Amino acid sequence: MLWVLPAHRCALVSFPAATDANIGEGIDFRQPAGYMETEMESMLQLAAEAFQSKNFDLAADIYECQLARLGDPGSRQELMLKRADALAFGGKFTEAFEVYRQASETEKLRPVHLTNLIEYLSGSIRRQDGGDCQNRGPREGEESGASVAAGCPVVGATVFGYEDFSCRICLSFLFEPVTLPCGHCFCKKCLERERKEKEQPVMCKECRDSSRVADVQSYRVNVVLSNLLAKSFPTSHQAGLLRREGNGLYAEKKMEAALEKYNQAILIAPTDHILFSNRSQIHSSLRHYEKALRDAEIACRLMPHWSKGHVRKAQALVSLGRTEEALREYLVCLSIEPDCRLAQTEAHKLLCDLLAPVTDQVPEHISDYSNLLSFRAHIKNSINTPSQIFSPSLWSSVSSLASTPPAPEMPEDERKLEVRRPDHCFLLKRKRSITDENTVEGGQERRDDHKRAKSEPAEATDPLSSAVGDVLDPKDVECSLCMRLFYEPVATPCGHTFCLRCLERCLDHNPKCPLCKEELSEYLVQRQFCKTVLMENLISKYLPSELIERQRIHQDEMAELSNLNKNVPIFVCTMAFPTVPCPLHIFEPCYRLMIRRCMETGTKCFGMCLEDNLKGFADYGCLLEIRDVKFFSDGRSVAYTIGRRRFKVIQHSERDGYNTADIEYLEDVKVEGVAERELQSLHDTVYDQALVWVNSLKTEQKERIEGHFGPMPQKDSELQDSPNGPSWCWWLLAVLPLEGRAQLPFLAITSLKERLSGIRKVLLFMAHSRHR
C-alpha cells in the first residue's frame, strides 16, 4: 500500500475525515450504521501498517484522528496506548509519556499495555551502547566506557587473563566445566540455571546450536579440564568451592553461614562479580538492603555487560523504595539480554505503578511506604510536566546509564582490599621459588635443561598466561588410551576426554566409555564428535612444540594410510568388479576401523578379495570406492561402494586386525589393425548373446538383479578406452550364477579378447543347459 505523507495531520485524501478543523466534515451520517465502523477499521489497519513500516508519525496522526470519534473508555484507552507507542518509537518521548499517563487515568495499565514501551526504552539503550552486547563482556583490546567514566578500570574474567578460561554465560572463571556436544564449555551451574529459567532446550552461547543438546543434566563435569583449571588457578578454584558451599547453605535457609562462606570467597577472589552478586542476594534475604545494593553495584562495576548484576541492583533498589532507579536497571538488563523474563516482568510492573493515578495504596513489592508517598507526591506535583516525572527524566537517565553507570562508594573495609589479580599470591609464591632455584653467585641465572626443553608460549606477557604455561605439564593433557598428547580431543557426556581417533576405535568394540563404562549408544549414533574447543586452544597456546610433534606423527600415519599401492586395506569377503556397485554390511570392529580410516584419509578406497585358505586372501582383487556410509546406534554401518580398478597382490600383510597388501594395478593390453577389427566383431557377438540371456530371465529374477546392480550397461563407443574394458562385461560377470572361484580368473585377464571368449563359453554352456 502506498501512502501520501501528509503536510499536516490527517491529510489523507482517500478518506472522508480530512482535517482537524472539522473532524466530521465529509462523513455522510445517512450511511448505514456499519459504515463508520468499516471506515474506522480501514484507518486502524492503515495505522498498523504504517507502524510496521516505521512510519511512526503517520501512525500517531491516524490514531489521534480516530480518538476524536470514540466515546467508549475501553476503546479509547487502547487507541491512546497505540498512539503513545507510535510517538515513543518516533522519538517524541515527552508527548508519548503524556499519552501513557492519560491512558492510565481511564484504567490502571497492565504489563501487556507497556510491552512496546519497554522494548523501545531497552532498545534505545542498546543502540546508544553501540550495538547488541548480549551475553558478552568487554573483549581484549576494547574499553568499556562505563568503567572508564566511573574512574575504575574494567576488572573481570576477560581482563585478568581469564578470556581463555571463562564461561560465556556468567562471564566469570570456568568452574565445574561441562562440555556440550558442539565442543564449547560452560559452568555446570550456569547450564542448569539456563535450562530451569528459560524452560527450553539449552542453546550454546558460542555457536547458537541447540539441536544436539538433549538433557543438560546428563552431561557431567569435564574431568581433565576441571583438574587442569584447579591446578592452574588454585585460588579461583577455591573461591568456586566456597561459592558452592555457600549456595548449599543458602538453599537450607542458613543465611548467616552462607554469608560467611561468601565473605571468605571474596577475600581470596575480590574481582569475581558473581560472588558480589550472590552475596547481594543473601543480604537481601537478611533484609540488609543497603549492603545488598552496595554488592550489586560492585558486581555491575566489575562486569558492566552482565545482565544479572543489573537485576540484583534493581531488586535491591526496589526493596529500598527507589523504584525509579530500579526501573532503569531493569531496562539496562533488557538492553543486554532482551529475553530475560524476570527483568521483563518486573519492568512492566514498575512502569505500570509509576504511570498509575496517584492514590494512597502502596504496591505490595514496595517496602518503604514513606519513599513511595514522596515519590507519588512528586508525580502529582509534576502532572503538567510529564517530561519531569522522572527526576532526572527516565529517558535521559537510561540513556546516560548505558555509557556511565554510577560508581558506588567502596566501604572502608573493602577499600583496604587491594584489587589484585585472582591468583596473585600463587604467582608470587611460584615466582619466588623459581628465582631461588635458578639464581647462582653473582646474580646470574642458570637454565635448567629440562625446563628449556619444555615449550613456552610465544607471547607470555600476561602473568596468568605465564602461570598456566609454567604449571601445565604435557602429562596433564595426555590421552588415557594412546598415552600421547591429546590430538583432536573430544569429551563424552560422562565427562571423560580422549583423542577422537582413540575414542572411535574403542567404540568400534563396545559402545561404552572406556573409563567409566557408561552407555554411549546415543552419542555413538550421532557420529558428530566435535573437538573440545577450550582443550584444543590450551594445548595450542601453551604446548606448541609438543603439539607440532604430535601433528607430525599424525600426518605421517595419515600419509602411510593414504598410500594406495603399499599397505592397502583389504576387505576379505566376496568378489567385486570394476564399475559394479557393491553394498557392504560392516559389523566387525576391525573393518569398522578400516572403513573409518579410508574416510579420514580422503582416499575412500580399499581392496576387496576372496578368502584363501593358505594365504588369507586371493592374489587378485578389485579396488572399491566408498560412495556413502550409514551408521547405526550399535556401531554397525552399511557402506555403499562401487568397483574401480583391478589389482594383483604383491605382498600379503596385516595392520591393526585387518589385512593389507602391496599391490599393482592391472590394465587391458590394447590391440590395433586386424586384431582390433576382430575384437570388435567378437565384442558385438558376445554382447548380443548376453542380451538374449538377460531377456530370457524370469521377470522376478530380472527385477531383483536390476534392483541390486542396476540395468545392463550399453555398449561402449570405444572398446579400448577404459583400462578395464567394457563395463557391461563386468556387470554380466557379477550377475551370472557363477561361484567366486569361477569369477576370479576374469579379474586376472588383461586381454579383452580372452575375457570375451570366456564369457561366450559361459553363455553357451548356460544356453545348452537350459535346452537340456
Buried (B, 14 or more C-beta within 10 A) or exposed (E): EEEEEBEEBBEBEEBBBBBBEEBEEEBEEEEEEEBBEEBBEEBBEBBBBBBEEEBBBBBBBBBBBBBEBBEEEEBBBBBBBBBBBBBBBBEBBBBBBBBBBBBBEBEBBEBEBBEBBBBBBBBBBBEBBEEEBBBBBBEEEEEBBBBEEBEBEBBBBBBBBBBBBBBBBBBBBBBBBBBBBBBBBBBBBBBBBBBEEEEEBBBBBBEEBEEBBBEBEEBBBBBBBBEBBBBBBBBBBBBBBBBBBBBEBBEEEBBEBBBBBBBBBBEBBBBBBBBBBBBBBBBBBBEBBEBBBBBBBBBBBBBBBBBBBBBBBBBBBBBBBBBBBBBBBBBBBBBBBBEBEBBBEBBBBBBBBBBBBBEEEBBEBBBBEEBBBEBBEBBEEBEEEBBBBBEEBBBEBBBBBBBBBEBBEBEEEBEEEEBBBBBBEBBEEBBEEBEEEEEEEEEEEEEEEEEEEBBBBEEBEBBBBBBBBBBBEBEBBBBEBBEBBBBBBBBBBBBBBBBBBBBBBBBBBEBBBBBEEBEBEEBBBEBEBBBBBBBBEBBEBBBBEBBEBBEEEBEEEEEEBBEBEEBBBBBBBEBBBBBBBBEBEBEBBBBBBBBBBBEBBEBBBBBBBBEBEEEBBBBBBBBBBBEEBEBBEEBEBBBBBBBBBBBBBEEBBEBEEBBBBBBEBBEBEEBEEEEEEEBEEBBEEBBEBBEEBBEEEEEEEBEEBEEEBEEBBEEBEEBBEBBBBBBBBBBBBBBBEBEEEBBBEBBEBBBBBBBBEBBBEBBEEBBEEEEE
